[in-house]
Amino acid sequence: MSIPSTGNPRLDSLTTWDSDWRGLRVVVAGIGLSGFSAADTLIELGARVVIADGVDSEENRGKADTLRIVGAADVLLGDAAVAALPQVDGAPAELVVTSPGFRPSHPLLAAAADAGIPIWGDVELAWRVRIREGRPTAPWLAITGTNGKTTTVGMTESMLRAAGLRAIAAGNVGTPILDAIRDPQGWDAIAVELSSFQLHWTYSMSPLASVCLNIAEDHVDWHGSFEAYQADKARVYENTQVACIYNAEQAATEHMVEEADVIEGCRAVGFTTGMPAVSMVGIVEGLLVDRAFIEERRNSAAELASLDDLGDTAPRHLAADALAAAALVRALGVEPVAVRDGLRNYAPGGHRIEPVAKLNDILWVNDSKATNPHAANASLAAFGHVVWIAGGLSKGVSYDELIEAHRQRLRAVVLIGSDSSELRTALSRHAPDVPVIEAPQADTGGEGTPTGEAVMVQAVAAAAAVAKGGDTVLMAPASASMDQFRSYAHRGEAFIEAVRGYVEGQAQTTKEP
């Protein structure tokens, strides 16, 4: 497959690690995980690099010192660093490599676009340098979706390893894709998690198999509209070689496959939590089965695993993720037994419908990874009566459908977040009888906004005051975390610590005479 032309002959020639990258003038936007990895890679390739990041912090200054030591042309930090497109060695940049957090409208990227300078993401760069003399070139299994990406990529990695392959999960989770590409031993296969931000700046990728797990309103603030967000998600299917895997229970993902420009011979394979048709994987009498990657698929199915292999209380969406992962690895030729063993070996990540404590017949559950309404919907649906802790950065999405679907199960809602006005409005519109409690803004002992930890302690106390026996206190915010926390993981840890503190306090009170 040929890589699309950039209109720049120099850049068009850069299709392998061993191409001539020497002296290429590159601006890297952002010095976070992906930006640092991109800059480090480009320096190793011999490019001249300027890194620009708007945050002048101790952490970023430390990263800057490291990059300067290994040969970066310059590292610019602070607001002024990203107010315009910097030059490299006194000349205009030939390429910009952007971190996912930079919106297309950002002044630095807008300046590059106006000047006709190509903009790549770290995934585009990784695809171009994946071929390297003396190392195996690993096929990519590409995974995106509004929710379930991290679970599916972890399951995929586990299945590949169960098949005896040297495999890694990389991209938007764990290891940056460029760090995986630079591993000295190489890989037999890479399970690549891709965000909509990364896909927006990816043009050349040609995965062996790809999947969009689901699509729902998210990141509208970054993309500008739901339609633009959906279009970027659909890019995962472009140039797929063997199998485009879609959610048979969501027509939008099938339509994405129908519209994709794929490699000749590539198949469409559906996954469903119901009975699978031909060319699908699905569930029959508690078994995960394959009617896509076997010769006798018209009248039989191959058993892949049992629902019991997912755990005793696995929610429905976990089975869907497992089927998507199974289809990906089956496209690579992995045997059914490795699917089963991979699921048995898989250890779910934290902060996803994670029981924290049970006291007085009240269950406390952490689902901090529910950063949008679609994810919170799956979480709320798993419980009967809920005291819901929610709120944060809304990312421009609507909460109306979520509230309307679950208003009957809500005992009360405790709002966190610096501005949860959109969620509050949806609650007043669709669940006016449900008590809504603002998490008190706890005194942190100093000036400014209370810490996320302090707010979470107050939210847990407020939830405990209204919860009754048989209820679940569910922290599934349906919003991003960066208004009060560093990440969803930080938010989840704050909830866990607050619940533990509450439970220990209750135990101490019980012991007192």
MILUMPA-600742 format. One record per residue (C-alpha): x, y, z; residue in one letter. Coordinates in pm, 1 decimal, padded with zeros to 6 digits. Layout:
BEGIN
X; Y; Z; A .
...
***
This chain:
BEGIN
00000.0; 00000.0; 00000.0; M .
00142.9; 00339.3; -00094.8; S .
00151.6; 00620.0; 00160.9; I .
-00058.1; 00924.9; 00060.0; P .
00139.2; 01218.5; -00073.2; S .
00188.5; 01521.5; 00149.6; T .
00276.9; 01740.6; -00147.5; G .
00628.8; 01759.2; -00006.0; N .
00872.6; 01522.4; -00184.5; P .
01106.1; 01517.3; 00115.7; R .
00831.7; 01404.7; 00353.1; L .
00688.6; 01160.9; 00097.1; D .
01023.9; 00978.6; 00094.7; S .
01012.1; 00918.3; 00471.3; L .
00839.5; 00579.7; 00484.1; T .
01077.4; 00369.1; 00697.7; T .
01311.1; 00410.9; 00992.9; W .
01604.6; 00385.1; 00753.5; D .
01483.3; 00672.6; 00530.6; S .
01689.9; 00991.0; 00539.1; D .
01541.8; 01190.9; 00830.0; W .
01868.0; 01377.6; 00893.4; R .
01831.7; 01751.4; 00928.1; G .
01452.6; 01752.8; 00886.9; L .
01319.8; 02061.5; 01066.6; R .
01036.0; 01954.5; 01298.4; V .
00828.7; 02132.2; 01561.0; V .
00680.3; 01897.6; 01821.7; V .
00372.0; 02041.1; 01991.6; A .
00353.6; 01920.7; 02351.2; G .
00600.1; 01753.6; 02585.7; I .
00363.1; 01502.0; 02747.4; G .
00396.2; 01126.0; 02699.4; L .
00335.4; 01120.5; 02325.2; S .
00515.7; 01449.2; 02257.7; G .
00825.1; 01346.8; 02451.5; F .
00827.0; 01011.3; 02272.3; S .
00792.1; 01180.9; 01932.2; A .
01071.1; 01428.0; 02004.4; A .
01301.1; 01155.3; 02135.6; D .
01234.0; 00943.7; 01825.6; T .
01296.1; 01229.8; 01584.3; L .
01621.5; 01321.0; 01757.7; I .
01735.6; 00958.8; 01729.8; E .
01649.8; 00971.2; 01358.4; L .
01870.3; 01277.3; 01314.4; G .
01601.2; 01542.9; 01272.5; A .
01637.9; 01895.0; 01409.7; R .
01364.7; 01940.4; 01666.9; V .
01202.1; 02225.3; 01857.0; V .
00954.4; 02125.9; 02128.0; I .
00689.2; 02375.9; 02237.2; A .
00459.1; 02333.2; 02537.6; D .
00235.9; 02589.9; 02704.3; G .
00300.1; 02461.6; 03058.5; V .
00620.5; 02578.8; 03226.7; D .
00628.3; 02333.7; 03518.5; S .
00905.0; 02160.2; 03710.1; E .
00810.7; 01831.3; 03545.2; E .
00828.1; 01979.7; 03195.5; N .
01157.8; 02153.2; 03270.4; R .
01298.5; 01815.2; 03372.9; G .
01182.5; 01660.2; 03045.1; K .
01328.9; 01954.4; 02857.8; A .
01668.6; 01901.3; 03021.2; D .
01661.9; 01535.5; 02916.5; T .
01579.0; 01619.0; 02554.3; L .
01844.0; 01888.7; 02538.1; R .
02103.7; 01638.5; 02654.0; I .
02014.6; 01391.1; 02378.1; V .
02030.2; 01659.6; 02110.3; G .
01708.7; 01861.6; 02068.6; A .
01754.9; 02196.8; 01899.1; A .
01548.1; 02376.2; 02162.0; D .
01267.9; 02336.0; 02413.9; V .
01025.3; 02625.5; 02460.7; L .
00789.0; 02635.7; 02760.7; L .
00513.4; 02876.4; 02864.7; G .
00225.7; 03054.3; 02697.4; D .
00448.8; 03243.8; 02455.6; A .
00602.6; 02916.3; 02333.1; A .
00276.5; 02803.9; 02172.8; V .
00131.9; 03140.2; 02070.8; A .
00277.5; 03097.3; 01720.5; A .
00470.6; 02842.7; 01516.1; L .
00839.0; 02859.8; 01616.3; P .
01120.7; 02833.6; 01365.7; Q .
01382.3; 02558.2; 01370.0; V .
01746.5; 02666.3; 01338.9; D .
01624.7; 03003.9; 01213.5; G .
01421.4; 02855.3; 00928.2; A .
01054.4; 02754.4; 00885.7; P .
00958.9; 02407.9; 01004.6; A .
00907.1; 02138.6; 00741.1; E .
00679.4; 01930.6; 00965.5; L .
00476.4; 01962.9; 01283.5; V .
00415.5; 01657.3; 01501.9; V .
00136.1; 01729.8; 01747.7; T .
00029.6; 01579.1; 02075.7; S .
-00335.8; 01466.1; 02094.0; P .
-00435.4; 01741.2; 02335.3; G .
-00374.5; 02022.9; 02085.6; F .
-00698.0; 02111.8; 01905.8; R .
-00680.7; 02181.3; 01530.7; P .
-00776.1; 02542.0; 01608.3; S .
-00479.2; 02591.6; 01841.7; H .
-00273.1; 02894.5; 01727.9; P .
00041.7; 02686.8; 01670.2; L .
-00138.9; 02430.5; 01454.9; L .
-00348.4; 02693.9; 01279.3; A .
-00028.2; 02875.5; 01184.4; A .
00119.6; 02553.7; 01045.5; A .
-00196.1; 02485.8; 00842.4; A .
-00197.8; 02840.9; 00705.5; D .
00165.8; 02799.6; 00599.3; A .
00093.0; 02466.4; 00428.5; G .
00315.2; 02272.2; 00670.1; I .
00197.4; 01910.9; 00715.8; P .
00077.4; 01812.7; 01064.2; I .
00118.7; 01454.9; 01184.9; W .
00030.9; 01284.6; 01510.0; G .
00255.6; 01037.5; 01689.5; D .
00063.5; 00748.6; 01529.4; V .
00136.9; 00875.7; 01177.7; E .
00505.1; 00909.4; 01264.8; L .
00506.6; 00561.3; 01417.5; A .
00349.6; 00404.9; 01109.3; W .
00617.5; 00561.6; 00890.1; R .
00910.2; 00437.9; 01102.8; V .
00774.9; 00091.9; 01192.2; R .
00978.6; -00075.7; 00915.1; I .
01340.7; -00105.7; 01022.4; R .
01614.4; -00320.3; 00877.8; E .
01707.8; -00606.6; 01107.5; G .
01383.3; -00601.6; 01309.7; R .
01047.5; -00769.3; 01248.9; P .
00765.7; -00541.9; 01131.5; T .
00470.7; -00611.9; 01358.2; A .
00112.8; -00606.3; 01224.0; P .
-00116.5; -00359.3; 01399.5; W .
-00456.4; -00443.8; 01543.2; L .
-00623.0; -00101.4; 01571.2; A .
-00890.7; -00030.7; 01832.9; I .
-01106.1; 00276.5; 01885.6; T .
-01455.1; 00358.2; 02013.9; G .
-01618.2; 00595.0; 02257.1; T .
-01589.5; 00339.5; 02538.1; N .
-01424.1; 00006.0; 02603.6; G .
-01097.5; 00077.2; 02419.9; K .
-00863.5; 00010.9; 02710.3; T .
-01043.6; -00308.7; 02810.2; T .
-01044.5; -00439.3; 02453.6; T .
-00681.0; -00355.4; 02388.2; V .
-00585.2; -00531.2; 02713.7; G .
-00785.7; -00839.9; 02621.3; M .
-00631.9; -00839.6; 02274.6; T .
-00281.6; -00822.5; 02418.0; E .
-00361.6; -01106.7; 02660.1; S .
-00497.4; -01329.0; 02380.2; M .
-00193.0; -01262.2; 02161.5; L .
00039.2; -01354.0; 02445.9; R .
-00162.3; -01666.4; 02521.5; A .
-00096.5; -01765.3; 02159.3; A .
00277.0; -01747.1; 02228.0; G .
00329.1; -01419.4; 02042.7; L .
00548.8; -01137.0; 02164.3; R .
00283.0; -00867.9; 02182.2; A .
00220.2; -00532.9; 02347.0; I .
-00068.1; -00291.7; 02401.9; A .
00034.8; 00058.4; 02300.1; A .
-00092.7; 00392.5; 02177.4; G .
-00351.2; 00576.4; 02383.5; N .
-00288.5; 00340.8; 02676.1; V .
00026.0; 00250.1; 02863.6; G .
00321.3; 00248.1; 02626.4; T .
00337.0; 00528.9; 02367.1; P .
00327.5; 00376.0; 02020.2; I .
00668.3; 00519.2; 01926.2; L .
00826.6; 00363.1; 02235.4; D .
00682.7; 00027.4; 02128.4; A .
00813.4; 00072.2; 01774.9; I .
01164.9; 00143.6; 01904.2; R .
01188.1; -00171.7; 02115.0; D .
01520.3; -00337.3; 02018.9; P .
01367.0; -00685.0; 01980.8; Q .
01058.9; -00582.4; 01788.1; G .
00715.6; -00743.0; 01826.6; W .
00506.4; -01014.9; 01666.6; D .
00193.7; -00797.4; 01694.6; A .
00086.4; -00464.7; 01846.7; I .
-00261.4; -00392.6; 01984.1; A .
-00297.9; -00019.0; 01923.8; V .
-00552.5; 00186.5; 02116.5; E .
-00643.3; 00500.0; 01922.2; L .
-00827.6; 00807.1; 02043.1; S .
-01027.6; 01028.3; 01809.2; S .
-00758.2; 01293.4; 01859.8; F .
-00487.5; 01057.9; 01735.5; Q .
-00694.7; 00940.3; 01440.7; L .
-00756.2; 01299.5; 01332.7; H .
-00384.3; 01337.8; 01254.8; W .
-00330.9; 00989.5; 01106.1; T .
-00326.7; 00939.2; 00728.1; Y .
-00114.2; 00638.5; 00628.5; S .
-00191.0; 00365.6; 00881.8; M .
-00290.1; 00029.9; 00732.5; S .
-00375.9; -00208.0; 01018.0; P .
-00415.8; -00579.7; 00968.4; L .
-00752.7; -00559.1; 01148.0; A .
-00947.3; -00270.0; 01298.2; S .
-01251.6; -00204.7; 01512.7; V .
-01469.0; 00084.5; 01625.3; C .
-01636.0; -00063.7; 01932.2; L .
-01917.9; 00191.0; 01957.8; N .
-01990.0; 00555.2; 01892.2; I .
-02164.4; 00808.7; 02115.2; A .
-02141.8; 01181.4; 02171.7; E .
-01804.8; 01276.3; 02321.8; D .
-01525.6; 01532.8; 02278.7; H .
-01756.2; 01764.8; 02084.9; V .
-01558.6; 02059.3; 02223.2; D .
-01239.6; 01931.1; 02053.6; W .
-01387.6; 01818.5; 01721.8; H .
-01645.0; 02093.6; 01681.7; G .
-01941.0; 01861.5; 01625.2; S .
-02052.4; 01503.1; 01680.3; F .
-02036.3; 01445.2; 01304.7; E .
-01669.3; 01548.5; 01295.5; A .
-01593.4; 01327.9; 01597.0; Y .
-01763.1; 01032.4; 01426.9; Q .
-01574.9; 01095.5; 01101.9; A .
-01241.5; 01085.3; 01284.3; D .
-01336.5; 00761.6; 01459.2; K .
-01422.0; 00610.3; 01119.6; A .
-01063.7; 00668.6; 01003.5; R .
-00964.0; 00355.6; 01196.6; V .
-01105.2; 00144.9; 00912.2; Y .
-00917.4; 00316.1; 00628.2; E .
-00665.8; 00090.1; 00450.0; N .
-00744.8; -00210.5; 00671.9; T .
-00594.4; -00525.1; 00523.5; Q .
-00783.0; -00831.8; 00653.5; V .
-01087.2; -00751.2; 00868.3; A .
-01293.4; -00442.8; 00957.8; C .
-01475.9; -00541.0; 01274.5; I .
-01795.2; -00354.1; 01362.0; Y .
-02061.6; -00354.6; 01632.2; N .
-02361.9; -00532.6; 01482.2; A .
-02580.7; -00372.6; 01749.5; E .
-02489.3; -00021.2; 01639.1; Q .
-02558.4; 00054.7; 01274.7; A .
-02329.6; 00359.2; 01272.5; A .
-02017.7; 00143.2; 01303.2; T .
-02132.3; -00083.0; 01017.6; E .
-02189.7; 00225.9; 00804.7; H .
-01833.0; 00335.9; 00879.7; M .
-01707.2; 00006.6; 00735.8; V .
-01926.7; 00040.6; 00429.0; E .
-01780.4; 00384.3; 00358.9; E .
-01415.8; 00293.2; 00428.1; A .
-01154.6; 00262.8; 00154.1; D .
-00991.4; -00069.1; 00243.6; V .
-00734.3; -00304.1; 00093.1; I .
-00883.7; -00540.5; -00164.1; E .
-00997.8; -00863.6; -00001.4; G .
-01062.4; -00708.5; 00339.8; C .
-01375.4; -00848.9; 00507.1; R .
-01644.5; -00694.7; 00726.2; A .
-01692.3; -00893.0; 01048.0; V .
-01961.5; -00810.3; 01302.8; G .
-01969.2; -00876.8; 01675.6; F .
-02288.1; -00912.0; 01875.9; T .
-02386.8; -01017.1; 02226.0; T .
-02671.5; -01212.7; 02065.9; G .
-02683.2; -01501.5; 01819.4; M .
-02426.0; -01436.1; 01544.6; P .
-02509.0; -01452.6; 01175.5; A .
-02254.7; -01566.9; 00917.1; V .
-01936.3; -01356.0; 00925.3; S .
-01995.5; -01259.4; 01287.3; M .
-01879.2; -01351.4; 01634.6; V .
-02137.3; -01367.7; 01910.7; G .
-02289.0; -01559.2; 02199.7; I .
-02480.3; -01887.9; 02193.4; V .
-02599.2; -02045.9; 02520.2; E .
-02333.6; -01876.9; 02729.7; G .
-02051.8; -01942.7; 02484.8; L .
-01852.5; -01692.9; 02279.5; L .
-01846.9; -01835.1; 01927.1; V .
-01693.8; -01760.9; 01587.6; D .
-01890.0; -01778.6; 01260.5; R .
-01644.1; -01560.5; 01070.0; A .
-01300.2; -01717.2; 01067.8; F .
-01385.6; -02083.1; 01004.4; I .
-01442.6; -02269.1; 00679.9; E .
-01781.2; -02413.4; 00786.3; E .
-01925.3; -02079.6; 00899.5; R .
-02251.2; -02119.8; 00704.4; R .
-02374.9; -02406.4; 00919.1; N .
-02155.0; -02418.9; 01230.5; S .
-01957.2; -02209.7; 01479.7; A .
-01628.4; -02250.6; 01662.2; A .
-01634.3; -02222.1; 02040.9; E .
-01393.7; -01953.2; 02161.6; L .
-01467.0; -01918.0; 02533.3; A .
-01739.2; -01916.4; 02794.7; S .
-01899.5; -01615.5; 02959.4; L .
-01770.6; -01768.9; 03282.8; D .
-01418.1; -01697.6; 03158.0; D .
-01498.3; -01326.3; 03199.3; L .
-01579.0; -01361.5; 03569.1; G .
-01889.9; -01431.4; 03770.4; D .
-02047.4; -01085.2; 03745.0; T .
-01923.6; -00959.0; 03408.7; A .
-02155.3; -00688.3; 03265.7; P .
-02287.0; -00719.0; 02910.3; R .
-02050.2; -00459.0; 02766.7; H .
-01751.0; -00665.8; 02884.5; L .
-01871.0; -00957.2; 02670.6; A .
-01891.6; -00721.4; 02372.4; A .
-01534.6; -00606.5; 02431.7; D .
-01420.2; -00969.3; 02455.9; A .
-01586.7; -01055.6; 02125.5; L .
-01426.0; -00758.8; 01951.8; A .
-01084.5; -00861.2; 02083.9; A .
-01147.2; -01219.5; 01975.8; A .
-01233.0; -01108.1; 01622.4; A .
-00915.3; -00901.1; 01602.1; L .
-00685.9; -01185.4; 01701.0; V .
-00874.5; -01439.7; 01490.6; R .
-00807.2; -01214.3; 01189.9; A .
-00439.8; -01263.4; 01269.3; L .
-00485.0; -01642.1; 01283.1; G .
-00484.6; -01694.9; 01660.2; V .
-00637.4; -02029.6; 01763.0; E .
-00959.2; -02044.4; 01971.2; P .
-00782.3; -02187.8; 02277.1; V .
-00569.1; -01872.1; 02299.1; A .
-00884.6; -01659.0; 02303.4; V .
-01011.8; -01855.9; 02601.5; R .
-00677.3; -01854.6; 02784.3; D .
-00627.0; -01486.6; 02711.6; G .
-00961.2; -01399.2; 02870.3; L .
-00884.5; -01613.1; 03172.8; R .
-00546.9; -01443.2; 03213.1; N .
-00676.1; -01091.5; 03157.8; Y .
-00672.3; -00864.2; 03463.3; A .
-00904.7; -00562.5; 03421.1; P .
-00759.7; -00219.8; 03487.4; G .
-00870.8; -00012.3; 03783.1; G .
-01139.9; 00254.2; 03805.0; H .
-01391.4; 00062.4; 03589.8; R .
-01702.4; -00050.2; 03784.0; I .
-01469.1; -00136.9; 04071.8; E .
-01625.0; -00233.9; 04408.4; P .
-01450.9; -00041.6; 04685.5; V .
-01638.7; -00125.4; 05005.6; A .
-01966.9; -00253.4; 05147.1; K .
-02102.6; -00124.6; 05475.8; L .
-02452.8; -00146.7; 05621.4; N .
-02572.1; -00315.4; 05300.5; D .
-02455.0; -00015.9; 05094.8; I .
-02212.6; -00092.0; 04810.1; L .
-01956.1; 00172.5; 04710.2; W .
-01837.7; 00148.9; 04347.8; V .
-01565.5; 00341.9; 04165.0; N .
-01617.8; 00396.3; 03791.9; D .
-01403.2; 00704.5; 03745.6; S .
-01323.3; 00585.5; 03393.3; K .
-01682.9; 00668.9; 03296.0; A .
-01577.8; 01001.9; 03146.4; T .
-01882.4; 01046.3; 02920.0; N .
-02256.7; 00968.1; 02926.1; P .
-02218.4; 00651.2; 02716.8; H .
-01982.0; 00496.9; 02971.3; A .
-02193.3; 00611.2; 03266.4; A .
-02498.8; 00453.4; 03101.3; N .
-02337.3; 00108.4; 03114.5; A .
-02241.4; 00163.3; 03475.7; S .
-02578.7; 00289.7; 03595.7; L .
-02756.0; 00004.4; 03417.1; A .
-02565.9; -00247.8; 03630.5; A .
-02733.3; -00141.6; 03958.8; F .
-03084.6; -00106.2; 04098.9; G .
-03099.4; 00191.0; 04338.8; H .
-02816.3; 00438.5; 04306.3; V .
-02677.5; 00740.4; 04484.9; V .
-02485.0; 00883.0; 04194.6; W .
-02170.0; 01094.2; 04231.8; I .
-02123.2; 01273.0; 03900.7; A .
-01997.7; 01585.5; 03728.4; G .
-01683.3; 01747.3; 03590.9; G .
-01583.4; 01872.3; 03246.5; L .
-01873.3; 01796.0; 03012.8; S .
-01677.6; 01819.6; 02682.8; K .
-01984.3; 01969.4; 02516.2; G .
-02203.8; 01657.7; 02535.4; V .
-02571.6; 01620.8; 02628.3; S .
-02692.3; 01439.5; 02941.3; Y .
-03062.1; 01432.6; 02855.2; D .
-03085.9; 01072.4; 02728.7; E .
-02874.9; 00941.0; 03017.4; L .
-03093.2; 01101.6; 03285.0; I .
-03415.5; 01004.1; 03111.8; E .
-03303.8; 00639.8; 03090.5; A .
-03202.1; 00607.7; 03456.6; H .
-03411.8; 00853.7; 03655.2; R .
-03613.7; 00573.5; 03816.5; Q .
-03303.9; 00417.4; 03973.8; R .
-03160.6; 00742.1; 04117.4; L .
-03197.9; 00782.7; 04494.1; R .
-03003.4; 01109.9; 04484.0; A .
-02726.3; 01277.7; 04287.1; V .
-02415.8; 01434.1; 04441.4; V .
-02253.9; 01682.7; 04203.2; L .
-01879.6; 01734.9; 04190.0; I .
-01683.7; 01935.4; 03934.0; G .
-01605.5; 02303.5; 03904.6; S .
-01905.4; 02358.3; 03675.5; D .
-02170.5; 02086.0; 03643.8; S .
-02443.3; 02320.9; 03526.0; S .
-02526.1; 02113.5; 03215.5; E .
-02574.5; 01798.4; 03421.1; L .
-02776.2; 01991.5; 03680.3; R .
-03001.1; 02131.1; 03407.8; T .
-03061.4; 01784.8; 03259.4; A .
-03150.9; 01651.3; 03604.8; L .
-03400.3; 01931.0; 03667.2; S .
-03554.7; 01870.7; 03324.9; R .
-03585.5; 01491.1; 03334.0; H .
-03563.4; 01393.2; 03702.9; A .
-03706.7; 01690.5; 03896.5; P .
-03801.1; 01476.1; 04196.8; D .
-03448.4; 01336.6; 04248.0; V .
-03258.5; 01524.8; 04521.8; P .
-02946.6; 01696.8; 04386.0; V .
-02670.8; 01772.3; 04636.4; I .
-02378.0; 01999.6; 04558.8; E .
-02058.1; 01858.0; 04708.6; A .
-01967.2; 02120.6; 04968.3; P .
-01657.1; 02315.3; 04877.1; Q .
-01442.0; 02197.1; 05165.8; A .
-01199.9; 02435.3; 05337.7; D .
-00849.0; 02334.1; 05235.1; T .
-00681.7; 02551.8; 05492.1; G .
-00554.8; 02797.8; 05233.6; G .
-00661.5; 03027.1; 04954.6; E .
-00804.8; 02919.5; 04620.7; G .
-01012.6; 02629.6; 04499.4; T .
-01041.0; 02323.5; 04724.8; P .
-00836.2; 02023.6; 04620.7; T .
-01004.2; 01737.5; 04438.4; G .
-00935.1; 01516.4; 04738.1; E .
-01115.3; 01757.3; 04971.7; A .
-01415.3; 01781.1; 04740.8; V .
-01434.6; 01401.2; 04713.7; M .
-01431.3; 01360.1; 05092.0; V .
-01731.1; 01591.8; 05110.5; Q .
-01904.7; 01411.6; 04821.3; A .
-01866.0; 01075.8; 04995.2; V .
-02000.9; 01219.4; 05319.7; A .
-02299.3; 01368.4; 05135.6; A .
-02370.0; 01037.1; 04959.6; A .
-02345.7; 00843.7; 05285.6; A .
-02602.5; 01075.2; 05445.5; A .
-02871.9; 00985.0; 05190.6; V .
-02787.5; 00622.4; 05098.0; A .
-03006.2; 00342.5; 05235.6; K .
-02958.3; -00030.8; 05274.8; G .
-02957.5; -00201.5; 04933.4; G .
-02832.7; 00111.4; 04754.9; D .
-02515.4; 00148.5; 04551.6; T .
-02313.1; 00467.6; 04582.7; V .
-02171.2; 00492.3; 04233.7; L .
-01900.7; 00737.9; 04135.1; M .
-01943.5; 00737.8; 03755.3; A .
-01897.1; 01105.4; 03667.9; P .
-02001.6; 01101.3; 03297.3; A .
-01748.2; 01383.8; 03260.8; S .
-01377.5; 01439.9; 03223.3; A .
-01170.6; 01494.9; 03535.9; S .
-00920.0; 01768.2; 03458.4; M .
-01110.8; 02050.3; 03627.4; D .
-01037.0; 01917.7; 03976.8; Q .
-00805.1; 01618.7; 03921.9; F .
-00495.9; 01529.6; 03720.3; R .
-00670.1; 01237.0; 03548.8; S .
-00958.2; 00991.6; 03584.9; Y .
-00717.4; 00766.7; 03780.2; A .
-00642.4; 01049.2; 04025.8; H .
-01015.5; 01106.0; 04065.9; R .
-01074.0; 00734.9; 04124.7; G .
-00797.6; 00714.5; 04385.4; E .
-00943.1; 01016.6; 04562.5; A .
-01281.1; 00840.9; 04577.8; F .
-01126.6; 00516.5; 04704.1; I .
-00936.5; 00699.9; 04979.4; E .
-01243.5; 00900.8; 05076.9; A .
-01457.3; 00585.9; 05101.7; V .
-01191.7; 00407.2; 05305.9; R .
-01171.7; 00703.6; 05536.9; G .
-01548.7; 00706.9; 05579.5; Y .
-01566.3; 00330.6; 05643.2; V .
-01282.5; 00343.2; 05896.6; E .
-01452.2; 00635.7; 06070.5; G .
-01775.8; 00440.6; 06093.5; Q .
-01593.4; 00139.0; 06234.6; A .
-01425.2; 00356.3; 06498.0; Q .
-01758.3; 00513.6; 06593.4; T .
-01910.9; 00166.9; 06635.7; T .
-01631.1; 00061.1; 06873.2; K .
-01672.5; 00361.1; 07101.7; E .
-01876.0; 00292.2; 07417.0; P .
***
